[in-house]
Amino acid sequence: STQGVSSAASDVYKRQIMLGAPGAGKGTHAGKISEKYGIPHISTGDIFRENIKNGTELGKKAKGYMDAGELVPDELTCDLVVDRIHQDDAKNGYVLDGFPRTIPQAEALTKALAATGEKVDYAIEINLDDQVIIDRMSGRRVCSCGATYHIVNIPPKKEGICDKCGKELVIRKDDEPETVKKRLEVYHEQTAPLIDYYKNEGILRVIDGTTGLEQGFQDICAILDQK
């Protein structure tokens, strides 16, 4: 039946990488993709924590670097990611968030996947101007209870006070304009080249990050649902 064909075809395009500057909404979208398509949202931070907690061989190696305040080398990070995407819950696809961050990581991932006859289907870039990101992030406010707000998009009922617990809201160091500018510089230097890399691979798709979360998510689904 044609039904079987189309559902099988729709499973084909479920291995993707989220690209975009810090604050572009990668994590939010990755979470929504994970929920809608029933595939895991994989972030390198989570993988590191999981492996270290479980005391795996790869986890012990990663912990050695992290304890020394060093970056975990590309090859080891890639091994951890490949190990993660070969777990059962990822057999229908996955969404990678925060990896790869550099061209060497992207090349290592392509090579590791090719070894098992696999490849990433799409690299989806959420495109936003730096200034929009600076405004967006410097408007974030957080509470020690874990609640997050935005002075424009999700303001608390009472300015500067958490709706949930009544404590004072603060701006995280990460969200201060100066810090955001630095993070964006690092992004443009190290991670932005990935956009060309995946464009050359023919799998880059770009969505407009200024249209808001709902529209942005619809645009992503339109890409993933292509037959």
Backbone bond lengths (Angstrom), bond angles and torsions (degrees), N, CA, C in turn:
res aa  C-N    CA-C-N  psi(-1)  N-CA   C-N-CA  omega(-1)  CA-C   N-CA-C  phi
1 S - - - 1.458 - - 1.520 109.81 -
2 T 1.322 115.27 151.08 1.471 118.92 -178.93 1.531 110.03 -67.27
3 Q 1.318 116.13 -28.96 1.465 120.42 179.00 1.530 110.40 -53.67
4 G 1.340 115.87 -49.93 1.464 120.89 -178.91 1.510 111.46 -57.74
5 V 1.316 115.32 -40.95 1.464 120.28 -177.95 1.531 110.43 -63.39
6 S 1.339 115.20 -46.96 1.461 116.68 -175.40 1.525 111.42 -67.50
7 S 1.350 118.06 -37.20 1.459 116.85 -179.28 1.525 110.00 -70.02
8 A 1.315 116.16 -35.69 1.469 118.53 177.70 1.522 109.12 -64.99
9 A 1.338 115.40 -42.41 1.464 119.24 -178.84 1.523 110.41 -63.65
10 S 1.342 115.99 -35.09 1.459 117.44 -176.20 1.527 110.98 -70.99
11 D 1.334 117.17 -20.37 1.465 118.97 177.65 1.521 112.27 -78.04
12 V 1.311 115.24 -13.93 1.453 119.23 -173.61 1.529 112.05 -67.75
13 Y 1.327 115.68 -34.20 1.461 118.40 -171.52 1.514 113.35 -99.70
14 K 1.301 116.86 44.82 1.451 117.63 -174.38 1.525 113.64 -114.83
15 R 1.325 116.75 16.51 1.470 117.22 176.23 1.518 106.46 -110.53
16 Q 1.316 115.90 105.74 1.452 115.50 -177.56 1.503 113.96 -137.58
17 I 1.339 111.81 161.92 1.454 122.27 179.56 1.521 106.29 -115.69
18 M 1.321 116.71 134.79 1.462 119.88 174.06 1.529 108.96 -94.71
19 L 1.311 116.05 128.67 1.463 121.22 177.41 1.524 109.12 -119.49
20 G 1.316 115.36 154.60 1.457 119.02 178.07 1.510 108.70 149.40
21 A 1.319 115.34 159.07 1.462 120.80 -177.57 1.526 110.92 -67.06
22 P 1.346 116.55 163.05 1.460 119.28 175.52 1.532 108.38 -57.70
23 G 1.322 117.00 133.68 1.463 119.51 178.90 1.516 114.54 88.42
24 A 1.347 116.88 2.09 1.468 119.36 -178.98 1.530 111.79 -79.18
25 G 1.334 116.48 -14.14 1.467 119.36 178.73 1.515 114.30 104.83
26 K 1.340 116.96 17.66 1.474 120.42 -178.38 1.531 112.05 -58.30
27 G 1.329 115.73 -48.96 1.460 120.27 -176.98 1.519 112.26 -62.60
28 T 1.330 115.50 -42.02 1.463 120.63 179.57 1.519 110.68 -61.35
29 H 1.337 115.48 -49.27 1.467 119.64 -179.78 1.523 111.30 -64.91
30 A 1.332 116.21 -41.01 1.471 119.66 -179.38 1.530 109.82 -59.94
31 G 1.333 116.32 -40.10 1.461 120.94 178.67 1.525 111.54 -62.42
32 K 1.341 115.51 -41.50 1.471 120.02 -179.07 1.530 111.20 -69.74
33 I 1.331 116.27 -37.62 1.477 120.59 177.96 1.528 108.48 -62.99
34 S 1.324 115.04 -45.38 1.460 121.51 -179.04 1.526 110.45 -56.70
35 E 1.328 115.39 -44.69 1.455 121.27 -178.40 1.527 111.32 -66.72
36 K 1.334 115.90 -47.99 1.463 119.57 -175.25 1.533 112.89 -67.67
37 Y 1.324 116.15 -40.82 1.473 119.13 -173.24 1.529 113.23 -100.22
38 G 1.326 116.61 -1.97 1.458 119.20 178.06 1.519 113.69 65.36
39 I 1.335 115.23 37.03 1.470 120.19 178.43 1.529 108.43 -122.84
40 P 1.331 118.23 152.22 1.467 118.27 -176.29 1.530 113.91 -72.05
41 H 1.325 114.67 143.88 1.470 123.25 172.40 1.524 104.74 -93.19
42 I 1.320 116.04 113.32 1.461 120.47 -172.39 1.527 110.42 -110.36
43 S 1.327 115.29 116.28 1.466 118.29 175.97 1.523 107.20 -116.11
44 T 1.318 115.87 142.84 1.464 119.33 -174.81 1.514 111.26 -61.07
45 G 1.339 117.38 -36.63 1.467 120.53 179.02 1.527 110.59 -56.81
46 D 1.347 115.49 -44.82 1.470 120.10 179.59 1.524 111.16 -63.10
47 I 1.338 115.92 -41.58 1.475 119.79 -178.54 1.533 110.14 -62.92
48 F 1.335 116.02 -44.94 1.472 119.87 179.18 1.526 109.51 -57.68
49 R 1.346 115.81 -51.19 1.469 120.33 -177.33 1.526 111.49 -58.91
50 E 1.333 115.52 -45.28 1.469 121.82 -178.70 1.532 111.28 -59.89
51 N 1.328 116.24 -48.08 1.460 120.57 -177.63 1.532 112.11 -68.42
52 I 1.332 115.60 -36.61 1.464 119.16 179.58 1.530 108.81 -68.27
53 K 1.341 115.63 -43.14 1.465 120.73 179.91 1.535 110.82 -60.87
54 N 1.340 115.99 -40.75 1.469 119.82 -177.86 1.528 113.25 -85.20
55 G 1.343 115.47 -0.40 1.463 120.19 177.60 1.522 114.74 60.53
56 T 1.345 116.76 34.00 1.466 119.18 179.38 1.526 109.71 -71.33
57 E 1.318 114.87 164.89 1.465 121.42 179.35 1.535 109.72 -57.56
58 L 1.334 116.12 -48.59 1.468 120.70 -179.80 1.531 110.20 -64.51
59 G 1.341 115.53 -37.64 1.465 120.42 179.33 1.512 112.15 -62.74
60 K 1.329 116.17 -41.45 1.473 120.33 179.36 1.527 110.26 -63.01
61 K 1.340 115.12 -41.90 1.474 118.74 179.28 1.531 109.99 -62.57
62 A 1.344 116.12 -47.37 1.467 120.47 -178.68 1.528 110.86 -60.48
63 K 1.323 116.12 -42.03 1.463 121.67 -178.01 1.531 110.94 -61.02
64 G 1.333 115.70 -38.33 1.460 120.01 177.76 1.519 112.42 -55.54
65 Y 1.344 115.01 -45.02 1.471 119.35 179.28 1.523 110.93 -69.16
66 M 1.341 115.69 -44.68 1.462 119.32 -176.05 1.520 111.57 -64.65
67 D 1.343 116.45 -39.57 1.463 120.03 178.99 1.524 111.39 -64.06
68 A 1.319 115.53 -29.05 1.470 119.41 179.50 1.534 111.03 -86.30
69 G 1.337 115.58 3.34 1.473 119.82 -179.99 1.511 113.51 73.38
70 E 1.336 116.23 19.48 1.467 119.45 -179.69 1.528 110.41 -103.10
71 L 1.328 114.96 159.45 1.462 119.70 175.28 1.525 108.55 -73.33
72 V 1.305 115.95 142.12 1.467 119.86 176.05 1.540 106.70 -69.85
73 P 1.344 118.59 128.14 1.465 120.24 -176.62 1.529 112.49 -58.81
74 D 1.340 115.09 150.85 1.468 121.84 -177.29 1.522 112.84 -51.58
75 E 1.322 115.56 -44.95 1.454 118.75 -173.98 1.528 111.60 -63.61
76 L 1.335 115.53 -41.66 1.458 120.38 -179.95 1.532 110.28 -68.47
77 T 1.327 116.26 -43.09 1.467 120.09 177.50 1.521 109.81 -58.23
78 C 1.325 115.69 -44.24 1.457 120.78 -179.77 1.531 111.02 -63.41
79 D 1.326 117.04 -42.12 1.474 120.75 177.62 1.530 110.70 -58.72
80 L 1.339 115.50 -42.46 1.464 120.25 -179.95 1.531 111.10 -64.09
81 V 1.340 115.81 -41.57 1.464 120.22 -179.69 1.529 110.48 -66.64
82 V 1.328 116.28 -45.33 1.464 120.20 -178.41 1.533 110.11 -64.05
83 D 1.328 116.12 -39.62 1.461 120.41 176.25 1.538 109.74 -59.50
84 R 1.328 115.52 -41.61 1.477 120.66 -177.63 1.539 111.65 -68.05
85 I 1.321 117.30 -42.51 1.474 118.93 -175.97 1.529 112.23 -76.21
86 H 1.335 117.00 -7.57 1.463 118.94 175.07 1.529 112.17 -96.87
87 Q 1.339 116.50 8.38 1.464 119.08 174.45 1.528 109.23 -79.58
88 D 1.330 115.13 157.18 1.465 121.67 -173.28 1.521 115.70 -51.54
89 D 1.341 115.91 -41.69 1.468 117.31 -174.30 1.528 112.60 -68.72
90 A 1.336 116.84 -10.71 1.465 119.82 -177.27 1.526 112.51 -103.83
91 K 1.352 116.78 9.78 1.466 115.73 -173.55 1.528 113.04 -71.40
92 N 1.343 117.85 -19.76 1.468 119.14 175.43 1.522 112.56 -95.55
93 G 1.324 115.43 4.38 1.460 118.29 179.34 1.519 111.40 134.45
94 Y 1.331 115.26 178.79 1.459 121.45 -178.81 1.512 107.42 -167.60
95 V 1.305 115.52 163.32 1.458 119.99 174.44 1.528 107.43 -126.75
96 L 1.323 115.24 119.87 1.464 121.76 -177.96 1.521 109.80 -92.58
97 D 1.320 115.44 132.83 1.451 121.00 -176.73 1.531 107.55 -131.59
98 G 1.335 116.69 118.34 1.468 119.81 179.73 1.522 113.36 91.17
99 F 1.307 116.37 5.12 1.463 121.40 176.22 1.520 107.30 -151.99
100 P 1.320 119.18 139.21 1.467 126.43 -7.18 1.529 111.61 -73.84
101 R 1.335 114.64 155.02 1.469 120.50 178.18 1.522 112.39 -106.73
102 T 1.321 115.87 -17.65 1.468 120.01 -176.19 1.526 109.08 -136.18
103 I 1.327 115.95 163.68 1.474 120.44 178.58 1.544 111.18 -59.75
104 P 1.340 119.36 -46.40 1.470 117.95 178.14 1.534 112.86 -56.97
105 Q 1.348 117.00 -38.15 1.468 119.35 177.25 1.525 110.80 -64.96
106 A 1.332 116.21 -41.11 1.470 120.13 -179.59 1.527 110.11 -63.83
107 E 1.330 115.81 -42.23 1.468 119.59 -179.86 1.524 110.66 -65.79
108 A 1.340 116.00 -40.47 1.465 120.09 178.97 1.529 110.37 -63.03
109 L 1.326 116.50 -39.77 1.469 120.60 -179.53 1.532 110.68 -67.17
110 T 1.333 116.37 -46.52 1.470 120.61 179.20 1.521 110.30 -56.67
111 K 1.329 115.16 -44.08 1.463 121.27 -177.72 1.534 111.29 -66.77
112 A 1.342 116.01 -45.25 1.464 120.32 -179.38 1.522 111.43 -63.89
113 L 1.322 117.59 -38.49 1.459 120.89 179.47 1.526 110.64 -70.88
114 A 1.332 115.43 -40.70 1.476 120.13 -179.48 1.530 110.49 -59.69
115 A 1.326 116.22 -32.04 1.467 120.28 -179.09 1.528 111.63 -61.82
116 T 1.348 116.75 -25.72 1.464 119.31 178.10 1.535 110.50 -111.32
117 G 1.339 115.71 19.39 1.458 120.61 176.87 1.519 113.83 70.19
118 E 1.346 117.00 26.18 1.464 120.12 -179.26 1.512 110.80 -115.23
119 K 1.326 114.38 165.84 1.463 118.80 171.73 1.520 109.09 -156.69
120 V 1.326 115.38 163.42 1.458 120.65 175.85 1.523 107.40 -77.80
121 D 1.330 117.22 139.79 1.466 120.03 -179.07 1.525 112.24 -81.95
122 Y 1.315 116.01 -46.77 1.464 119.90 -177.54 1.513 111.95 -140.24
123 A 1.328 114.97 144.19 1.455 121.60 166.26 1.524 104.37 -111.72
124 I 1.325 115.98 115.44 1.464 120.06 -174.80 1.517 109.22 -105.39
125 E 1.327 114.90 117.90 1.464 119.39 -179.66 1.520 110.10 -99.09
126 I 1.332 115.60 128.80 1.463 120.21 173.07 1.525 105.85 -94.12
127 N 1.312 114.68 110.41 1.455 120.14 -171.95 1.529 112.22 -93.22
128 L 1.319 116.24 125.88 1.467 121.72 -179.49 1.522 109.71 -148.12
129 D 1.319 116.32 144.26 1.462 119.69 174.49 1.523 110.34 -69.49
130 D 1.327 115.51 147.86 1.460 120.34 178.76 1.526 112.47 -53.37
131 Q 1.333 116.19 -43.60 1.458 119.17 -175.60 1.527 111.38 -62.03
132 V 1.322 116.29 -38.72 1.470 121.13 178.44 1.531 109.36 -61.15
133 I 1.343 114.96 -41.99 1.467 120.06 -179.51 1.533 111.04 -66.12
134 I 1.322 115.95 -42.47 1.471 119.75 179.85 1.534 109.34 -61.61
135 D 1.342 116.48 -45.14 1.471 120.16 178.86 1.520 111.03 -62.92
136 R 1.326 114.56 -43.04 1.462 120.42 -176.48 1.535 110.30 -64.24
137 M 1.342 116.19 -47.45 1.463 119.39 -175.15 1.514 112.77 -74.95
138 S 1.338 116.32 -35.34 1.462 116.91 -178.33 1.527 110.22 -74.40
139 G 1.342 116.85 -8.94 1.462 120.16 175.31 1.518 113.03 -89.46
140 R 1.337 116.40 -5.72 1.475 119.35 -178.64 1.523 110.67 -73.87
141 R 1.335 114.78 140.65 1.466 120.37 174.76 1.527 107.83 -132.48
142 V 1.308 116.45 140.05 1.469 119.37 -178.42 1.526 110.50 -125.86
143 C 1.327 114.18 155.10 1.459 120.40 177.19 1.518 107.99 -114.99
144 S 1.345 116.26 153.64 1.466 119.60 179.85 1.536 111.18 -64.65
145 C 1.352 117.51 -15.79 1.476 119.06 178.99 1.525 111.70 -83.07
146 G 1.365 116.52 -3.28 1.466 119.29 177.23 1.523 113.98 103.85
147 A 1.319 117.22 -11.29 1.474 119.53 179.69 1.529 110.04 -72.46
148 T 1.350 116.08 143.30 1.465 118.95 177.06 1.521 109.90 -124.07
149 Y 1.323 114.57 147.78 1.461 121.39 -178.34 1.516 109.45 -134.65
150 H 1.330 115.14 172.05 1.462 120.52 171.03 1.512 106.81 -139.78
151 I 1.331 116.77 129.84 1.459 119.56 -172.92 1.538 112.75 -58.65
152 V 1.350 117.54 -25.43 1.463 119.77 177.79 1.530 111.52 -101.58
153 N 1.327 116.68 -52.32 1.471 120.88 -171.48 1.522 114.82 -79.86
154 I 1.333 117.18 -42.86 1.474 119.76 179.70 1.528 107.79 -133.71
155 P 1.338 117.46 70.38 1.464 117.95 -176.83 1.530 111.76 -73.00
156 P 1.340 116.91 149.70 1.474 118.97 173.94 1.540 108.36 -70.88
157 K 1.326 115.95 159.48 1.479 119.52 -179.42 1.530 109.96 -60.68
158 K 1.331 114.72 -40.36 1.467 119.27 179.05 1.525 107.77 -115.74
159 E 1.319 116.04 127.19 1.467 119.88 -174.40 1.529 113.17 -53.40
160 G 1.346 114.45 126.47 1.460 119.70 175.26 1.522 115.87 78.30
161 I 1.352 116.14 3.89 1.479 119.68 -177.41 1.530 109.86 -124.60
162 C 1.320 116.22 136.39 1.465 121.34 -179.95 1.532 111.48 -69.77
163 D 1.341 115.70 130.37 1.479 120.42 177.46 1.523 111.24 -63.01
164 K 1.337 115.50 -35.25 1.466 119.21 -171.15 1.517 113.49 -78.48
165 C 1.343 116.81 -42.88 1.466 117.37 -173.40 1.522 114.29 -126.78
166 G 1.342 117.11 -2.89 1.470 119.50 175.47 1.521 116.01 79.38
167 K 1.358 116.41 4.90 1.471 118.59 178.80 1.529 110.02 -82.13
168 E 1.331 114.22 168.85 1.459 119.83 -179.12 1.527 111.01 -77.30
169 L 1.326 116.11 139.51 1.464 120.51 178.68 1.518 110.03 -87.97
170 V 1.331 116.21 146.57 1.468 119.96 179.57 1.526 110.13 -127.30
171 I 1.321 115.15 162.28 1.467 120.68 173.11 1.531 106.15 -97.72
172 R 1.327 116.01 127.75 1.468 119.19 179.87 1.527 109.58 -70.40
173 K 1.321 114.97 150.20 1.468 120.36 177.01 1.531 109.86 -52.80
174 D 1.341 115.17 -40.69 1.471 121.65 -179.82 1.517 113.60 -59.38
175 D 1.328 116.45 -26.28 1.461 120.44 -174.55 1.524 113.42 -97.68
176 E 1.336 116.62 -3.86 1.471 118.43 178.35 1.531 109.15 -67.01
177 P 1.351 116.85 139.28 1.469 120.33 -174.94 1.533 114.67 -47.07
178 E 1.350 116.76 -43.23 1.473 119.27 -179.01 1.526 111.52 -62.12
179 T 1.340 115.63 -43.10 1.468 120.49 -179.75 1.526 109.93 -65.79
180 V 1.331 115.53 -42.03 1.469 120.10 -179.46 1.528 109.66 -61.39
181 K 1.340 116.46 -42.58 1.474 120.07 179.31 1.523 110.63 -60.02
182 K 1.332 116.20 -42.61 1.466 120.05 178.96 1.523 110.96 -63.07
183 R 1.329 115.53 -44.38 1.469 119.27 179.80 1.524 110.85 -62.30
184 L 1.317 115.93 -37.01 1.470 119.67 179.38 1.533 110.80 -67.81
185 E 1.333 115.85 -36.89 1.475 119.22 177.50 1.525 110.33 -61.05
186 V 1.334 115.55 -46.51 1.460 120.53 179.31 1.538 109.59 -61.34
187 Y 1.318 115.33 -42.04 1.465 120.26 179.94 1.529 110.60 -59.71
188 H 1.340 116.63 -48.95 1.472 119.72 -176.84 1.526 111.51 -64.19
189 E 1.323 114.27 -33.69 1.456 119.07 -177.86 1.538 111.38 -74.84
190 Q 1.335 116.51 -47.42 1.465 120.09 -171.01 1.514 114.21 -97.64
191 T 1.339 116.23 -42.79 1.459 119.64 -167.92 1.514 113.34 -97.74
192 A 1.336 117.44 -33.20 1.460 119.41 -179.28 1.536 112.95 -56.71
193 P 1.353 120.00 -34.17 1.466 119.11 177.71 1.538 113.66 -57.87
194 L 1.348 117.03 -21.12 1.465 120.33 178.35 1.526 110.54 -61.82
195 I 1.329 115.59 -29.23 1.464 119.19 -178.02 1.526 109.60 -61.24
196 D 1.331 116.23 -43.91 1.471 119.79 176.88 1.524 111.22 -67.93
197 Y 1.326 115.61 -38.01 1.462 119.94 -179.39 1.533 109.85 -58.56
198 Y 1.326 116.45 -49.29 1.467 119.65 -177.82 1.524 112.66 -75.97
199 K 1.321 115.43 -23.90 1.472 119.00 174.55 1.537 108.04 -65.47
200 N 1.334 115.77 -44.04 1.466 120.19 178.53 1.524 112.12 -65.05
201 E 1.335 115.95 -29.96 1.473 119.79 177.48 1.536 110.61 -75.47
202 G 1.332 115.18 -12.18 1.468 119.88 178.74 1.521 114.54 81.53
203 I 1.347 117.66 13.51 1.471 118.30 -176.78 1.529 113.40 -116.62
204 L 1.328 117.08 6.68 1.463 119.15 179.71 1.527 110.91 -75.70
205 R 1.324 116.84 133.28 1.461 122.11 171.50 1.514 106.08 -129.41
206 V 1.326 117.32 136.72 1.458 120.55 -175.68 1.525 110.17 -114.38
207 I 1.328 116.27 131.35 1.461 117.73 172.95 1.518 109.06 -117.52
208 D 1.328 115.77 152.20 1.452 122.27 -177.30 1.531 108.71 -81.09
209 G 1.313 115.92 116.23 1.460 120.40 -176.91 1.522 114.05 -77.13
210 T 1.352 117.66 -7.06 1.469 118.95 -176.17 1.524 112.28 -88.40
211 T 1.348 117.66 -7.00 1.466 119.09 -173.81 1.518 113.04 -79.61
212 G 1.335 116.74 -6.37 1.462 119.94 -178.54 1.519 110.67 97.49
213 L 1.324 115.84 162.27 1.466 121.21 -173.37 1.519 113.64 -62.31
214 E 1.338 117.16 -45.61 1.467 120.02 -175.86 1.522 111.10 -60.09
215 Q 1.337 115.45 -52.84 1.464 120.31 -178.86 1.520 110.66 -63.53
216 G 1.334 115.80 -41.79 1.462 120.20 179.90 1.520 111.10 -58.98
217 F 1.335 115.44 -42.13 1.463 119.83 -179.21 1.528 110.61 -67.87
218 Q 1.335 117.08 -39.29 1.471 119.82 176.46 1.523 110.45 -60.81
219 D 1.331 115.93 -39.91 1.475 119.87 179.64 1.525 110.50 -64.08
220 I 1.329 116.68 -39.02 1.462 120.40 179.06 1.530 109.83 -66.14
221 C 1.339 116.45 -45.07 1.477 119.65 179.99 1.525 111.20 -60.91
222 A 1.326 116.50 -37.22 1.468 120.46 178.78 1.524 110.38 -61.00
223 I 1.336 116.43 -36.53 1.468 120.62 177.71 1.531 109.83 -69.36
224 L 1.334 116.27 -46.99 1.465 120.04 -174.57 1.525 112.17 -71.19
225 D 1.322 117.39 -24.28 1.463 120.04 -176.78 1.527 112.94 -89.80
226 Q 1.323 117.46 0.32 1.457 119.31 179.96 1.521 110.08 -62.39
227 K 1.311 115.12 139.60 1.469 118.90 179.39 1.522 108.75 -95.51
